[in-house]
Every structure is written in C-alpha cells, then in structure tokens.
Amino acid sequence: MKKNGDNVNLNEGHLMLQDLAREFADRELIPNAEDWDRNGTFPAEAIQKARDLGILNCTIPEKYGGMGLSFMDEVIINEELGRGDPGFATITGVTMLACHPVVYAGTEEQKNEFLGRICDGQISAYCVTEPGAGSDVKAIQTTAKLEDDHYRINGSKMWIGGAGYADWFYVLARTGGSDPIKSLSGFIVDSDTPGVIIGKKEDKMGQRCSDTRSVVFNDVVIPKSNLLGGQEGGGWMQAMVAFDRSRPMLASHAVGNARGAMEEAWGYANQRQAFSKPIIEHQSISFMLADMATKIEAARLLVHKSASKLDLGERATLESAHAKRFAADIGMEVATDAVQIFGGYGYSEEFPAARRMRGAKIYQIFGGTSQIQRMIITREIQKSRGETK
Ligand SMILES: Cc1cc2nc3c(=O)[nH]c(=O)nc-3n(C[C@H](O)[C@H](O)[C@H](O)COP(=O)(O)OP(=O)(O)OC[C@H]3O[C@@H](n4cnc5c(N)ncnc54)[C@H](O)[C@@H]3O)c2cc1C
C-alpha cells in the first residue's frame, strides 16, 4: 500500500486511476466547462476521449467487453470528473445508471448485446421518472402489454438524462396485476423504434451541457426478448438496485464539484485583499474554508464506505443513501460558501463559483431527493433495529 496522506485507503491501482482522471479533467474538462455550460454544448469529443482512456462505464464486467473495475475505482474516477465539470460527469454517469439493471438482471444474451453495445461506444438512458411520478416510483403509469411475441409500450417519461443521444433506454413499465411492485417490469427499448418521441432539451438551472428530455412511448412495439431478465415482475428490484449502485457515483460527483469549488475559493482567498491583507487571513473566511475541507473529507469517506460495501457484493442501500444525502447536502453548502468567498465576483458568471453552485443543486434532487434519502436511512435503520412490522 502506497503511503499517501490524502488517500489512506487507496492502493497503487486506485492512485493511478485517480491521476489519470485528474489529468483528464485538468486537460479536457476544466478549460471547457464554462463554454459548454453557457452554450449548452453536448461534449461529444470529450466523451470519446474519456472512453478511449477507459474511465467510462468502468464497472461493466470484462466478459461483456467492459473494464471490470470496482465500485471503489468508479467513485475515485468520478470524483475527478465531478471536479472537472459536474455536467460532464452527469452525462457519462447516466449511461452506467441504465446499465446497472442489465448487469443485475439481464439474461446472458441481453448482457452480451446491450452491455456490449455500450462498450462499443453507444449511450443508454434510464427511463423511470414520469410527469406524475418522481419520488413515488410505485406510482408510474407507463404500460407494457404482451401481444403474442411482442410488448406494446405506452406512456411518458420525464427528465431523462442523455435521452437525446441514447441508443437504447431502460424503461420501467407496468405489466399488469394489482400489486404496485410485482406489476412493474423492466424493458430495453432501442431509441430508434417507431413511436419513441424524444422531447426538446430542458432549459436547466445548471449542468447545462448535460442533455435532459422527456421521452414519450406511443404504441412502441418491442420484441418479447427485450423484457429484462425474461420474466415479468422484476422491475422494482432492477430500478432500486440501479439506485443503490449509482448513488455512490452521484455522491462522488457532488464531492468532486465541492472540491473544485473549494479549491477555486481557496486560491481566490489567497490573492484577494481586503482591509490590507489577503481575505484568507480573516478568520471568518479561513474558518469557512476549514469547514468546507472537513465536509468534503467526511462526504468522501461515506462515498468510499458505500463503494466498498458494494465491492463486497453486499446490499448497500443504507450506505449509498448516507453517502448520497450527505454529499449532496454538503456539496450545496460548500458551493454556496464558495460564492460568498468570491464576494461580488461570486455572483458573476465570469467566475466559476456561480456555475459550481448551480451545478451542485441537482444532487439534492435526482437519483432520489435528499428527503427520500432520509426516508431510506430511517427505514433501513428501523429494519436493523427490528422496529418495522
Ligand atoms: C436534471 C435532472 C435529471 C434527471 N435525470 C433522470 C434520469 O435520467 N432518469 C430518471 O428516471 N429520472 C431522472 N430525473 C428525475 C428525478 O429523479 C426526479 O426529479 C426526482 O426523483 C424527484 O421527483 P419529482 O421531480 O417528481 O419530485 P416529487 O417526487 O414531486 O417531489 C417534490 C418534493 O417533495 C418531496 N417529497 C416527495 N415525497 C416525499 C415524502 N414522502 N416525504 C418527504 N418529502 C417528499 C421531494 O423530496 C421534493 O422535495 C432527473 C431530474 C432532473 C431535474
């Protein structure tokens, strides 16, 4: 184990991946982030470069063409991507979000085809949320009806990351029966299937380079073989496992963005003079920076703990919720304090602090809001205490 004060738990392999991703972020993301955000540019070239480096979708198993890296590797890489540009990190993260249900529940044929296509350079998206059902996943209304050898899908999905560029979608739909959970099934739908209608790009507060759209399924006919896992009724578990496995990554993006905000504010605090000294020498500023650093360290430890649990092959619902909730909330606090340290310049889009703050907000909303994470945390602890009926 290499001794490294910043990274007590990381081995040589982790540190190598960290360096690779950090250099990529310094070279390809940080210099472009402002322009991409201002113009809402989808960074296709940078995505390809990251893919070529082997730092995207890295937990896809080797047997399906992936890198077969660990969740720990993934969060280490993704913290650096979040520091480089959280919008870029979201774009690349949503493909893996849609791959998780396939890794978890797909048949060998489905894994070979759909994961293989991602490893060949395709993009996927995760279609769960609907206009009337976000936090309450059980309330979704999209239907999939079996007709002979095919399913017919009808319904609307909302806020789908990467929808405008995706080659295939993971779609959660209702296959019948009165049980709100057992009636949910997962499907893979090619984005060029007739009846798939992709909406306009949403005009978002932050992470404006990331592509978010509605997707309508209007009498979309797909082969029966695209029912994920080959059996109806598995959709709820697929969607929940995808959340558990992707929350550490989202949390690492929030940590990375917070780290970027802190580093930028720290640099500014050293050079900005007020009352004849650098503002870092005013205690209220130095304490703000100290608190930022502590929050980031604590959030990172939770992220690493949740990733380690996943790497043991264990259920990490509680740990992932802790990490996502805490990293999202401290990410917002740190980014807001960074704006404060920049003073009036923090309120200007000429400086990165405002973009970091706008970009931080979404972590408290997508992948399950911070309120929903708290509900999960309480429920999981109650379960472990034997308090649930
Ligand atoms: C930019 C962006 C990208 C996204 N990407 C995707 C994607 O790729 N795929 C996808 O499927 N979805 C995606 N989403 C959807 C996202 O996951 C949902 O927006 C989120 O889960 C919240 O759902 P909602 O917006 O319907 O809010 P609601 O569920 O209506 O919640 C509104 C408010 O009420 C609170 N609330 C709800 N229920 C409770 C409760 N029981 N107790 C306490 N508070 C509660 C919430 O925390 C929130 O503050 C994305 C959203 C955005 C904005």
The ligand as an ORCA input file, in Angstrom:
! r2SCAN-3c Opt
* xyz 0 1
  C     -31.702     17.316    -14.323
  C     -32.467     16.096    -13.962
  C     -32.044     14.857    -14.440
  C     -32.772     13.701    -14.135
  N     -32.402     12.513    -14.680
  C     -33.241     11.431    -14.582
  C     -32.994     10.238    -15.327
  O     -32.005     10.127    -16.054
  N     -33.897      9.220    -15.218
  C     -34.996      9.292    -14.416
  O     -35.764      8.334    -14.368
  N     -35.252     10.427    -13.681
  C     -34.404     11.492    -13.763
  N     -34.664     12.651    -13.058
  C     -35.832     12.706    -12.202
  C     -35.504     12.812    -10.727
  O     -35.029     11.574    -10.257
  C     -36.775     13.297    -10.006
  O     -36.959     14.652    -10.363
  C     -36.675     13.151     -8.501
  O     -36.689     11.795     -8.150
  C     -37.810     13.872     -7.777
  O     -39.045     13.580     -8.359
  P     -40.060     14.766     -8.741
  O     -39.301     15.768     -9.529
  O     -41.252     14.161     -9.355
  O     -40.415     15.430     -7.361
  P     -41.547     14.942     -6.348
  O     -41.469     13.488     -6.139
  O     -42.848     15.506     -6.798
  O     -41.085     15.685     -5.028
  C     -41.261     17.080     -4.827
  C     -40.713     17.425     -3.454
  O     -41.423     16.694     -2.447
  C     -40.516     15.928     -1.679
  N     -41.151     14.666     -1.313
  C     -41.785     13.780     -2.125
  N     -42.232     12.748     -1.436
  C     -41.869     12.937     -0.148
  C     -42.032     12.207      1.069
  N     -42.647     11.025      1.101
  N     -41.518     12.731      2.211
  C     -40.874     13.921      2.186
  N     -40.693     14.665      1.079
  C     -41.178     14.175     -0.077
  C     -39.301     15.720     -2.564
  O     -38.129     15.426     -1.800
  C     -39.241     17.042     -3.281
  O     -38.600     17.996     -2.466
  C     -33.921     13.798    -13.313
  C     -34.317     15.046    -12.811
  C     -33.624     16.175    -13.141
  C     -34.120     17.503    -12.635
*
